[in-house]
Amino acid sequence: MSTTSASTASVPEVARTAVPDQAVAREDLCRFLAGCYYEPGAEFAEERLFDSILAAAQRIDPELAEHAQRLGQAFAAASLEDLLVDYTRLFLGAPQALAKPYSSVWLTDEPELMQDSAMALLKLYEQGGFEIDPEFRDLPDHVAVELEFLYLLTYQQNQAIATGDAAALQAVEVLRTAFLIGHLGRWLGPFILAVHDHAQCEFYRELAEFTELFVRLEGQRQDSVTRH
């Protein structure tokens, strides 16, 4: 899909036929989910975004597929005007967004520590080879950007497994653990709760629940890897 992306990271299509279908679906869902946190527009329907989300979710987990179906139905039932109003209230807000989509806001309320958390995230991005598009006009700790980074890490994980590159796999597993468990998992819960509690459109409540479930499944998957 062509929904605006913050990432310029290189992801060459190597050995895709060797990557299991479910693994590819996990990659895809990271990208599609990131797209849902950008400003809603007609392209969501034109590019059949929610059909793609459902197809990916069906290859991953039955409960996730049920949430994906409800997400698509909620989008279809809402007007674009109502979605834009809710998006603005939740994520942009004047004078105060009801669910600021930035990790640094949820990790601490002290300005100096906010800067520290942002710098730590940028270091993870650098280690993963993830670059922010110069034309991207938002902050690097926006939830959509972090989901795009999760896509890149999942892609790298799948490629390392498919090619049997043990060193690359070990490196990406360390990075995925640091990001999923040490960063994303620490702030996403309160953010998701704020979205769910303040959303007026059913779509954003469903998006909150879908995001929480998907990231929790990825965290459980990563936690099981680190235990073995």
CYANA upper distance limits for C-alpha pairs under 8 A (distance plus 0.5 A):
  1 MET  CA     47 GLU  CA      6.92
  1 MET  CA     49 LEU  CA      8.05
  3 THR  CA     35 GLY  CA      6.60
  3 THR  CA     43 GLU  CA      7.82
  3 THR  CA     44 PHE  CA      8.29
  4 THR  CA     35 GLY  CA      7.72
  4 THR  CA     38 TYR  CA      8.03
  5 SER  CA     35 GLY  CA      7.99
  5 SER  CA    133 ASP  CA      8.45
  5 SER  CA    136 PHE  CA      8.39
  5 SER  CA    145 VAL  CA      8.42
  5 SER  CA    148 GLU  CA      8.46
  6 ALA  CA    132 ILE  CA      6.06
  6 ALA  CA    133 ASP  CA      5.80
  6 ALA  CA    136 PHE  CA      6.08
  6 ALA  CA    145 VAL  CA      6.55
  6 ALA  CA    148 GLU  CA      8.19
  7 SER  CA    130 PHE  CA      7.37
  7 SER  CA    131 GLU  CA      6.29
  7 SER  CA    132 ILE  CA      5.43
  7 SER  CA    133 ASP  CA      5.91
  7 SER  CA    145 VAL  CA      7.82
  7 SER  CA    148 GLU  CA      7.43
  7 SER  CA    149 PHE  CA      8.39
  8 THR  CA    130 PHE  CA      7.58
  8 THR  CA    131 GLU  CA      5.90
  8 THR  CA    132 ILE  CA      6.49
  8 THR  CA    133 ASP  CA      5.91
  9 ALA  CA    129 GLY  CA      6.98
  9 ALA  CA    130 PHE  CA      5.44
  9 ALA  CA    131 GLU  CA      5.99
  9 ALA  CA    132 ILE  CA      8.35
  9 ALA  CA    152 LEU  CA      8.10
 11 VAL  CA    152 LEU  CA      7.97
 11 VAL  CA    155 TYR  CA      8.17
 14 VAL  CA    159 GLN  CA      8.11
 15 ALA  CA     19 VAL  CA      7.51
 15 ALA  CA    159 GLN  CA      7.82
 15 ALA  CA    162 ALA  CA      7.56
 15 ALA  CA    163 THR  CA      7.93
 16 ARG  CA    159 GLN  CA      8.39
 18 ALA  CA    162 ALA  CA      6.06
 18 ALA  CA    163 THR  CA      8.50
 19 VAL  CA     23 ALA  CA      7.03
 19 VAL  CA     24 VAL  CA      7.17
 19 VAL  CA    158 ASN  CA      6.89
 19 VAL  CA    159 GLN  CA      7.57
 19 VAL  CA    161 ILE  CA      8.49
 19 VAL  CA    162 ALA  CA      6.15
 20 PRO  CA     24 VAL  CA      7.00
 21 ASP  CA     25 ALA  CA      6.71
 21 ASP  CA     59 ARG  CA      7.80
 22 GLN  CA     26 ARG  CA      6.81
 22 GLN  CA     56 ALA  CA      8.36
 22 GLN  CA     59 ARG  CA      5.89
 22 GLN  CA     60 ILE  CA      6.18
 23 ALA  CA     27 GLU  CA      7.07
 23 ALA  CA    158 ASN  CA      7.03
 24 VAL  CA     28 ASP  CA      6.71
 24 VAL  CA    155 TYR  CA      8.26
 24 VAL  CA    158 ASN  CA      8.30
 25 ALA  CA     29 LEU  CA      6.53
 25 ALA  CA     56 ALA  CA      5.20
 25 ALA  CA     57 ALA  CA      7.62
 25 ALA  CA     59 ARG  CA      6.97
 25 ALA  CA     60 ILE  CA      7.39
 26 ARG  CA     30 CYS  CA      6.97
 26 ARG  CA     56 ALA  CA      7.59
 26 ARG  CA     57 ALA  CA      8.49
 26 ARG  CA     60 ILE  CA      7.56
 26 ARG  CA    151 TYR  CA      8.44
 26 ARG  CA    154 THR  CA      7.83
 27 GLU  CA     31 ARG  CA      7.34
 27 GLU  CA    151 TYR  CA      5.66
 27 GLU  CA    152 LEU  CA      8.17
 27 GLU  CA    154 THR  CA      6.25
 27 GLU  CA    155 TYR  CA      6.43
 28 ASP  CA     32 PHE  CA      6.69
 28 ASP  CA     56 ALA  CA      7.33
 28 ASP  CA    151 TYR  CA      7.82
 29 LEU  CA     33 LEU  CA      6.29
 29 LEU  CA     53 ILE  CA      6.70
 29 LEU  CA     56 ALA  CA      6.67
 29 LEU  CA     57 ALA  CA      7.76
 29 LEU  CA    151 TYR  CA      8.46
 30 CYS  CA     34 ALA  CA      6.67
 30 CYS  CA    147 LEU  CA      6.19
 30 CYS  CA    148 GLU  CA      6.80
 30 CYS  CA    150 LEU  CA      6.98
 30 CYS  CA    151 TYR  CA      5.48
 31 ARG  CA     35 GLY  CA      6.88
 31 ARG  CA    147 LEU  CA      7.36
 31 ARG  CA    148 GLU  CA      6.19
 31 ARG  CA    151 TYR  CA      6.55
 32 PHE  CA     36 CYS  CA      7.20
 32 PHE  CA     49 LEU  CA      7.49
 32 PHE  CA     52 SER  CA      8.22
 32 PHE  CA     53 ILE  CA      6.92
 33 LEU  CA     37 TYR  CA      7.67
 33 LEU  CA     53 ILE  CA      8.24
 33 LEU  CA    144 ALA  CA      8.21
 33 LEU  CA    147 LEU  CA      7.73
 33 LEU  CA    211 THR  CA      7.83
 34 ALA  CA     38 TYR  CA      7.83
 34 ALA  CA    143 VAL  CA      7.86
 34 ALA  CA    144 ALA  CA      4.81
 34 ALA  CA    145 VAL  CA      7.48
 34 ALA  CA    146 GLU  CA      8.50
 34 ALA  CA    147 LEU  CA      5.82
 34 ALA  CA    148 GLU  CA      6.59
 35 GLY  CA    144 ALA  CA      7.28
 36 CYS  CA     40 PRO  CA      7.70
 36 CYS  CA    144 ALA  CA      8.41
 36 CYS  CA    207 LEU  CA      8.35
 37 TYR  CA    143 VAL  CA      7.80
 37 TYR  CA    144 ALA  CA      6.14
 38 TYR  CA    144 ALA  CA      7.56
 39 GLU  CA     84 LEU  CA      7.59
 39 GLU  CA     87 TYR  CA      7.39
 40 PRO  CA     44 PHE  CA      7.42
 40 PRO  CA     80 LEU  CA      7.76
 40 PRO  CA     83 LEU  CA      7.25
 40 PRO  CA     84 LEU  CA      6.84
 40 PRO  CA     87 TYR  CA      8.15
 41 GLY  CA     80 LEU  CA      7.38
 42 ALA  CA     46 GLU  CA      6.73
 42 ALA  CA     80 LEU  CA      8.12
 43 GLU  CA     47 GLU  CA      6.12
 44 PHE  CA     48 ARG  CA      6.73
 44 PHE  CA     49 LEU  CA      5.84
 44 PHE  CA     50 PHE  CA      8.11
 45 ALA  CA     49 LEU  CA      6.79
 45 ALA  CA     50 PHE  CA      8.13
 48 ARG  CA     52 SER  CA      6.94
 49 LEU  CA     53 ILE  CA      6.77
 50 PHE  CA     54 LEU  CA      6.55
 50 PHE  CA     68 ALA  CA      7.96
 50 PHE  CA     69 GLN  CA      8.47
 50 PHE  CA     71 LEU  CA      7.95
 50 PHE  CA     72 GLY  CA      5.62
 51 ASP  CA     55 ALA  CA      6.66
 51 ASP  CA     72 GLY  CA      7.88
 52 SER  CA     56 ALA  CA      6.69
 53 ILE  CA     57 ALA  CA      6.55
 53 ILE  CA     68 ALA  CA      6.90
 54 LEU  CA     58 GLN  CA      6.55
 54 LEU  CA     65 ALA  CA      6.43
 54 LEU  CA     68 ALA  CA      5.63
 54 LEU  CA     69 GLN  CA      6.58
 54 LEU  CA     72 GLY  CA      8.43
 55 ALA  CA     59 ARG  CA      7.29
 55 ALA  CA     65 ALA  CA      8.47
 56 ALA  CA     60 ILE  CA      7.23
 57 ALA  CA     61 ASP  CA      6.67
 57 ALA  CA     62 PRO  CA      8.05
 57 ALA  CA     64 LEU  CA      6.14
 57 ALA  CA     65 ALA  CA      5.22
 57 ALA  CA     68 ALA  CA      7.16
 58 GLN  CA     62 PRO  CA      6.68
 58 GLN  CA     64 LEU  CA      7.74
 58 GLN  CA     65 ALA  CA      5.37
 60 ILE  CA     64 LEU  CA      7.82
 60 ILE  CA     65 ALA  CA      8.30
 61 ASP  CA     65 ALA  CA      6.74
 62 PRO  CA     66 GLU  CA      6.92
 63 GLU  CA     67 HIS  CA      6.96
 64 LEU  CA     68 ALA  CA      6.63
 64 LEU  CA    210 PHE  CA      7.49
 64 LEU  CA    213 LEU  CA      7.48
 64 LEU  CA    214 PHE  CA      7.49
 65 ALA  CA     69 GLN  CA      6.71
 66 GLU  CA     70 ARG  CA      6.95
 67 HIS  CA     71 LEU  CA      6.60
 67 HIS  CA    206 GLU  CA      7.68
 67 HIS  CA    209 GLU  CA      8.08
 67 HIS  CA    210 PHE  CA      6.31
 68 ALA  CA     72 GLY  CA      6.83
 68 ALA  CA    210 PHE  CA      7.35
 69 GLN  CA     73 GLN  CA      6.78
 70 ARG  CA     74 ALA  CA      6.54
 70 ARG  CA    206 GLU  CA      7.42
 71 LEU  CA     75 PHE  CA      6.82
 71 LEU  CA    203 PHE  CA      6.56
 71 LEU  CA    206 GLU  CA      5.88
 71 LEU  CA    207 LEU  CA      6.81
 71 LEU  CA    210 PHE  CA      8.18
 72 GLY  CA     76 ALA  CA      6.76
 72 GLY  CA    203 PHE  CA      8.50
 73 GLN  CA     77 ALA  CA      6.68
 74 ALA  CA     78 ALA  CA      6.92
 74 ALA  CA    202 GLU  CA      6.35
 74 ALA  CA    203 PHE  CA      5.21
 74 ALA  CA    206 GLU  CA      7.94
 75 PHE  CA    203 PHE  CA      5.89
 78 ALA  CA     82 ASP  CA      7.08
 78 ALA  CA     83 LEU  CA      7.22
 78 ALA  CA    201 CYS  CA      7.72
 78 ALA  CA    203 PHE  CA      7.98
 79 SER  CA     83 LEU  CA      6.86
 80 LEU  CA     84 LEU  CA      6.62
 81 GLU  CA     85 VAL  CA      6.76
 82 ASP  CA     86 ASP  CA      6.69
 82 ASP  CA    201 CYS  CA      7.71
 83 LEU  CA     87 TYR  CA      6.44
 83 LEU  CA    201 CYS  CA      7.23
 83 LEU  CA    203 PHE  CA      8.42
 84 LEU  CA     88 THR  CA      6.60
 85 VAL  CA     89 ARG  CA      6.72
 86 ASP  CA     90 LEU  CA      6.52
 86 ASP  CA    199 ALA  CA      7.02
 86 ASP  CA    200 GLN  CA      6.86
 86 ASP  CA    201 CYS  CA      7.13
 87 TYR  CA     91 PHE  CA      6.31
 87 TYR  CA     92 LEU  CA      7.71
 88 THR  CA     92 LEU  CA      5.27
 88 THR  CA     93 GLY  CA      5.93
 88 THR  CA     97 ALA  CA      8.18
 89 ARG  CA     93 GLY  CA      5.09
 89 ARG  CA     94 ALA  CA      8.04
 89 ARG  CA     97 ALA  CA      6.39
 89 ARG  CA     98 LEU  CA      6.85
 90 LEU  CA     97 ALA  CA      5.79
 90 LEU  CA     98 LEU  CA      5.18
 90 LEU  CA     99 ALA  CA      5.49
 90 LEU  CA    100 LYS  CA      7.42
 90 LEU  CA    195 VAL  CA      7.24
 90 LEU  CA    198 HIS  CA      7.64
 90 LEU  CA    199 ALA  CA      7.41
 91 PHE  CA     97 ALA  CA      5.80
 91 PHE  CA     98 LEU  CA      7.15
 91 PHE  CA     99 ALA  CA      6.11
 91 PHE  CA    100 LYS  CA      5.68
 91 PHE  CA    101 PRO  CA      6.52
 92 LEU  CA     96 GLN  CA      8.03
 92 LEU  CA     97 ALA  CA      5.71
 92 LEU  CA    100 LYS  CA      7.77
 93 GLY  CA     97 ALA  CA      4.22
 93 GLY  CA     98 LEU  CA      7.24
 98 LEU  CA    194 ALA  CA      7.51
 98 LEU  CA    195 VAL  CA      8.01
 98 LEU  CA    198 HIS  CA      7.21
 99 ALA  CA    191 PHE  CA      6.72
 99 ALA  CA    194 ALA  CA      5.88
 99 ALA  CA    195 VAL  CA      6.05
 99 ALA  CA    198 HIS  CA      8.22
100 LYS  CA    105 VAL  CA      7.67
100 LYS  CA    191 PHE  CA      7.95
101 PRO  CA    142 HIS  CA      5.92
101 PRO  CA    143 VAL  CA      5.96
101 PRO  CA    191 PHE  CA      7.66
102 TYR  CA    106 TRP  CA      7.65
102 TYR  CA    139 LEU  CA      8.13
102 TYR  CA    141 ASP  CA      5.71
102 TYR  CA    142 HIS  CA      5.04
102 TYR  CA    143 VAL  CA      6.52
103 SER  CA    107 LEU  CA      6.65
103 SER  CA    141 ASP  CA      6.07
103 SER  CA    142 HIS  CA      7.22
103 SER  CA    143 VAL  CA      7.54
103 SER  CA    184 LEU  CA      8.22
103 SER  CA    187 TRP  CA      6.65
103 SER  CA    188 LEU  CA      8.07
104 SER  CA    108 THR  CA      6.88
104 SER  CA    114 MET  CA      5.49
104 SER  CA    115 GLN  CA      8.03
104 SER  CA    117 SER  CA      6.52
104 SER  CA    118 ALA  CA      6.72
104 SER  CA    141 ASP  CA      7.41
105 VAL  CA    109 ASP  CA      6.78
105 VAL  CA    114 MET  CA      7.40
106 TRP  CA    187 TRP  CA      6.05
106 TRP  CA    190 PRO  CA      7.64
106 TRP  CA    191 PHE  CA      7.51
107 LEU  CA    114 MET  CA      7.84
107 LEU  CA    117 SER  CA      8.05
107 LEU  CA    186 ARG  CA      7.72
107 LEU  CA    187 TRP  CA      6.30
108 THR  CA    113 LEU  CA      6.94
108 THR  CA    114 MET  CA      6.57
109 ASP  CA    113 LEU  CA      8.17
109 ASP  CA    114 MET  CA      7.52
110 GLU  CA    114 MET  CA      6.61
111 PRO  CA    115 GLN  CA      6.90
112 GLU  CA    116 ASP  CA      6.93
113 LEU  CA    117 SER  CA      6.65
114 MET  CA    118 ALA  CA      6.73
115 GLN  CA    119 MET  CA      6.66
116 ASP  CA    120 ALA  CA      6.69
117 SER  CA    121 LEU  CA      6.75
118 ALA  CA    122 LEU  CA      6.77
118 ALA  CA    140 PRO  CA      8.36
118 ALA  CA    141 ASP  CA      7.19
119 MET  CA    123 LYS  CA      6.77
120 ALA  CA    124 LEU  CA      7.03
121 LEU  CA    125 TYR  CA      6.82
121 LEU  CA    141 ASP  CA      7.87
121 LEU  CA    183 HIS  CA      8.39
122 LEU  CA    126 GLU  CA      6.67
122 LEU  CA    140 PRO  CA      8.18
123 LYS  CA    127 GLN  CA      6.72
124 LEU  CA    128 GLY  CA      6.72
124 LEU  CA    175 LEU  CA      7.74
124 LEU  CA    179 PHE  CA      7.76
125 TYR  CA    129 GLY  CA      6.70
125 TYR  CA    130 PHE  CA      5.41
125 TYR  CA    131 GLU  CA      7.52
125 TYR  CA    149 PHE  CA      7.75
126 GLU  CA    130 PHE  CA      6.37
126 GLU  CA    131 GLU  CA      7.82
127 GLN  CA    175 LEU  CA      8.30
128 GLY  CA    152 LEU  CA      8.30
128 GLY  CA    153 LEU  CA      7.51
128 GLY  CA    172 VAL  CA      8.26
128 GLY  CA    175 LEU  CA      7.88
130 PHE  CA    149 PHE  CA      7.25
130 PHE  CA    152 LEU  CA      8.05
132 ILE  CA    136 PHE  CA      7.52
132 ILE  CA    140 PRO  CA      7.75
138 ASP  CA    142 HIS  CA      7.70
140 PRO  CA    145 VAL  CA      6.81
140 PRO  CA    146 GLU  CA      8.26
141 ASP  CA    145 VAL  CA      7.00
141 ASP  CA    146 GLU  CA      6.86
142 HIS  CA    146 GLU  CA      6.90
143 VAL  CA    147 LEU  CA      6.72
144 ALA  CA    148 GLU  CA      6.78
145 VAL  CA    149 PHE  CA      6.77
146 GLU  CA    150 LEU  CA      6.79
146 GLU  CA    184 LEU  CA      8.34
147 LEU  CA    151 TYR  CA      6.80
148 GLU  CA    152 LEU  CA      6.96
149 PHE  CA    153 LEU  CA      6.81
150 LEU  CA    154 THR  CA      6.54
150 LEU  CA    176 ARG  CA      8.23
151 TYR  CA    155 TYR  CA      6.57
152 LEU  CA    156 GLN  CA      6.65
153 LEU  CA    157 GLN  CA      6.56
153 LEU  CA    172 VAL  CA      7.15
153 LEU  CA    175 LEU  CA      8.31
153 LEU  CA    176 ARG  CA      6.87
154 THR  CA    158 ASN  CA      6.64
154 THR  CA    176 ARG  CA      8.48
155 TYR  CA    159 GLN  CA      6.65
156 GLN  CA    160 ALA  CA      6.61
156 GLN  CA    169 LEU  CA      8.34
156 GLN  CA    172 VAL  CA      7.30
157 GLN  CA    161 ILE  CA      6.84
157 GLN  CA    169 LEU  CA      6.43
157 GLN  CA    172 VAL  CA      6.51
157 GLN  CA    173 GLU  CA      7.55
158 ASN  CA    162 ALA  CA      6.59
159 GLN  CA    163 THR  CA      6.55
160 ALA  CA    164 GLY  CA      6.32
160 ALA  CA    165 ASP  CA      5.47
160 ALA  CA    166 ALA  CA      7.45
160 ALA  CA    168 ALA  CA      6.32
160 ALA  CA    169 LEU  CA      5.54
161 ILE  CA    165 ASP  CA      7.04
161 ILE  CA    166 ALA  CA      8.16
161 ILE  CA    169 LEU  CA      7.10
165 ASP  CA    169 LEU  CA      6.62
166 ALA  CA    170 GLN  CA      6.61
167 ALA  CA    171 ALA  CA      6.81
168 ALA  CA    172 VAL  CA      6.72
169 LEU  CA    173 GLU  CA      6.53
170 GLN  CA    174 VAL  CA      6.81
171 ALA  CA    175 LEU  CA      6.89
172 VAL  CA    176 ARG  CA      6.41
173 GLU  CA    177 THR  CA      6.56
173 GLU  CA    222 GLN  CA      8.22
173 GLU  CA    225 VAL  CA      8.40
173 GLU  CA    226 THR  CA      8.44
174 VAL  CA    178 ALA  CA      6.74
175 LEU  CA    179 PHE  CA      6.63
176 ARG  CA    180 LEU  CA      6.24
176 ARG  CA    181 ILE  CA      8.39
176 ARG  CA    222 GLN  CA      7.83
177 THR  CA    181 ILE  CA      5.87
177 THR  CA    182 GLY  CA      7.28
177 THR  CA    222 GLN  CA      6.80
177 THR  CA    223 ASP  CA      7.97
177 THR  CA    226 THR  CA      8.19
178 ALA  CA    182 GLY  CA      5.26
178 ALA  CA    183 HIS  CA      7.14
179 PHE  CA    183 HIS  CA      5.42
179 PHE  CA    184 LEU  CA      6.50
180 LEU  CA    184 LEU  CA      5.49
180 LEU  CA    185 GLY  CA      6.06
180 LEU  CA    218 GLU  CA      8.33
180 LEU  CA    219 GLY  CA      6.52
180 LEU  CA    222 GLN  CA      8.26
181 ILE  CA    185 GLY  CA      5.61
181 ILE  CA    186 ARG  CA      7.56
181 ILE  CA    219 GLY  CA      7.01
181 ILE  CA    223 ASP  CA      8.39
182 GLY  CA    186 ARG  CA      7.03
183 HIS  CA    187 TRP  CA      7.52
184 LEU  CA    188 LEU  CA      6.34
185 GLY  CA    189 GLY  CA      7.69
185 GLY  CA    215 VAL  CA      8.36
185 GLY  CA    216 ARG  CA      8.44
185 GLY  CA    219 GLY  CA      7.97
187 TRP  CA    191 PHE  CA      7.12
188 LEU  CA    192 ILE  CA      6.47
188 LEU  CA    212 GLU  CA      8.06
189 GLY  CA    193 LEU  CA      6.70
189 GLY  CA    212 GLU  CA      7.60
190 PRO  CA    194 ALA  CA      6.74
191 PHE  CA    195 VAL  CA      6.84
192 ILE  CA    196 HIS  CA      6.63
192 ILE  CA    208 ALA  CA      5.73
192 ILE  CA    209 GLU  CA      7.94
192 ILE  CA    211 THR  CA      8.30
192 ILE  CA    212 GLU  CA      7.34
193 LEU  CA    197 ASP  CA      6.51
193 LEU  CA    208 ALA  CA      7.97
194 ALA  CA    198 HIS  CA      6.49
195 VAL  CA    199 ALA  CA      6.17
195 VAL  CA    204 TYR  CA      7.39
195 VAL  CA    205 ARG  CA      7.15
195 VAL  CA    208 ALA  CA      6.78
196 HIS  CA    204 TYR  CA      7.37
196 HIS  CA    205 ARG  CA      5.08
196 HIS  CA    206 GLU  CA      8.34
196 HIS  CA    208 ALA  CA      6.35
196 HIS  CA    209 GLU  CA      8.11
197 ASP  CA    205 ARG  CA      8.21
199 ALA  CA    204 TYR  CA      6.41
199 ALA  CA    205 ARG  CA      6.58
200 GLN  CA    204 TYR  CA      8.24
201 CYS  CA    205 ARG  CA      7.47
202 GLU  CA    206 GLU  CA      6.64
203 PHE  CA    207 LEU  CA      6.55
204 TYR  CA    208 ALA  CA      6.57
205 ARG  CA    209 GLU  CA      6.94
206 GLU  CA    210 PHE  CA      6.53
207 LEU  CA    211 THR  CA      6.47
208 ALA  CA    212 GLU  CA      6.68
209 GLU  CA    213 LEU  CA      6.74
210 PHE  CA    214 PHE  CA      6.65
211 THR  CA    215 VAL  CA      6.58
212 GLU  CA    216 ARG  CA      6.47
213 LEU  CA    217 LEU  CA      6.64
214 PHE  CA    218 GLU  CA      6.79
215 VAL  CA    219 GLY  CA      6.52
216 ARG  CA    220 GLN  CA      6.61
217 LEU  CA    221 ARG  CA      6.63
218 GLU  CA    222 GLN  CA      6.63
219 GLY  CA    223 ASP  CA      6.45
220 GLN  CA    224 SER  CA      6.66
221 ARG  CA    225 VAL  CA      6.95
222 GLN  CA    226 THR  CA      6.90
223 ASP  CA    227 ARG  CA      6.88
224 SER  CA    228 HIS  CA      7.16
